[in-house]
Amino acid sequence: MNRTATITRTTKETSVAVTVDLDGTGTSRIQTPIGFLSHMLDAIARHSRVDLAIVAAGDTDIDYHHTVEDTGLVLGEAFAAALGDKRGIRRFGSAYVPLDESLARVVVDFSGRPFLVFEAPIDREMLLIHKDFPFALVEEFFKSFANKCACNIHVDLIRGRNGHHAAEAIFKAFAIAVREAKSVVTSDIPSTKGVL
């Protein structure tokens, strides 16, 4: 089974190219103009055991929103393409990840239905993770991913005071949940409907 895909998206605001190999070893080649985003994408690759090659450019002189959003969109679309009909996958995955004072729980369902629940008990609009990267962009990334991957993601930041720690715990929990959900465990479509 070849579970790979390459997707590109070019707009007046961004240019993003993503290649995924769901059965990789967690290697990554990440090039974005946003250091924190690159760091989190590397964490997704490493902890999900998905090989990722991502090249993204965007209008970061305006802000980081378009680049983060479009990277999430293209990554989600690439995952959907690589998953194909999802035959044999576990489908569901969950993980708890601590990082110092922060604790995150993420649950993923490759259901074919896009939905994001994102609960974080901090001021996401004002809290800056690094320089001018607001915590709100973490939610935007996962919303974009869920929409294009057509998956259900529940993110709960159970506790956290440091924005960097909180965001990194979320990304790592997502990656581990994905590693579980994408794993091949049978030969059937994991749905009573017979299709996802």
N, C-alpha and C positions, 0 to 999 in steps of 0.2 A: 504494500500500500504506500503510495507516494503522497504524503501530506505536506506539500509545499505550495507556496503561492507567492507571486510578485504583483503588487498593486502600486500604481502611481496616480497622483492627483496634482494638477497644476491649475492655479487660479491667479488672479491679479495680486493676491495677497501672499500666497505660499506655493511652494513646490515640495512635494513629499513623495519619496519612493521607499517602499517597504518590501522586504523578502523575508518570509518565515518558513522554517522547517520545524513542524511540530514534534518530530522525532529526533531532534538534535541533542546536543549535549549541554546547551546553555551558553554557547559562544555568541559574541556580539561584535558587530562593527557599527558603531553609532556615531553619526555626525549631525549635530543640531547646533544652532547658535545659542542655545540655552543650556548652560552647564548643568543646572539642577535636573532639567528634563532628560538630558543624556544620561545622567547618573541613575535616574529612576528606570529608564528604558533598559539599561544594563542590568539593573536588579531584576526586572521582569524576565529577561533572557536567562540569567544565571539560576534563579530560583524556580522557574517554570520548566527548565530543561528544554527550552525552545531556542533554536538558533535564530538570531535576528540580525538583519542588515537594514539599517535605516539611515537615509540621507534626507534631511529636512532643511529648508531655508524659508525665511519669511520676513515680514515687515516688523521686525523686532524693534525698530526705531520708533514705531507707534506704541506697541506693547507686545506682550508675549501671547496674548489670547489666541490670535489666529493660528499661530504655529503650533501651540499646544493642542488646540481643538482639532486642527486638520491632521496632526500626527495621530491622535486618537481615532479619528475617522478611518484613516488609511490602514492603521494597524488592525482595527476591528474588521474591516473589509477583507484584509489578508487572512486573518484567522478564519473568518467564515468560509472563504474560498478553500483554504487548506483543510478544514474540517469536512468539507463535501457534504455527503448525506448523513454523516455522523454515525455511520454503522459501527457498532461495536464499542463505542466510547462509554466510559462510566457516566458521563453527562453532568453529574453533580460534583462539586468540590467545595471544600471549606477549609479555613485555616485561621488560627490565632497567631499573631506575631507580636512580641514585645520589643520595644527599643527603649531602654532606660525607663523613664517614667511613663512612656506611651504604651498602649495596648490596643491593637486593632484586630477586628474580626471581619473577614470577607467570605461571602458565600457566592458561588457561581453556578448557574444552570445554563448550559448550552441548549436552550429550549426552543430556539427559533422565534422567540418573542422578546423584543427589546424592552427592558425596564431597568431603571436604576433607582435604588433607595440609598441615600447618602446621609448618614447621621453623624455629625461631628460637633461636640459641645464646645466649640470655640468660635470666636468672631472671624469667620472665614474671609470676610471682605477686607478686614483691616490687617490681619496677621500676615506678615511677610515671612516667607520661609527663608529666602536668600535674596538679598538686594531688593529687586522689585518684582519678585515672584510671589503673588498673593496665594494664600491657601485655597481660595476659590477656584483656582485653575486645576487643582487636583480633582475636584468634582467635575469640572468641564471635560477633563481628559476621559474620565470613566463614563460620563454620559455619552460622549462621542463614540467611544469604543462599544458600549452596549448597543447603541442605535445601529451601527453598521455591522456588528457581529450578530445582531439579533439574539442577544443573550440577556439573561436576568442576573444582575449583580446587586448584592446587598453589602454595603460598607457601613460598619459601625466602629467609630473610634470610641472605645470604651472609656479610655482616659488618655490625657495628654496635655502638656503645657508648652512644650517646645515644638514649634511648627515643623521644623526639619525632621525631628524624631517621629512626630505624628504622621507626616506624609510618607516617610520611608517605611514605617510599620505597615501602612495601608498598602503601598505598592508591593511590598514583600509578601503580605498575606494574600493579595490578589494573585501573585505569581504562583504561590504554593497551591492555592485553590484551583488555578488553571491546570497545574501539573497533574492534579488528581482528576479533574473533570475530563481532560483530553485523553487520559490513559485508555488504551484499548483492553477491554476485559472480556469481550464476547464477540459474536458475529452478528448479533441482532441490532435492530434499530431500538434504542432505549426509550420507547414510548408505547403506550397502549394504543395510540392511533396508528402506529406502524410507520410514521413519518415525523420528522422534526423540521 
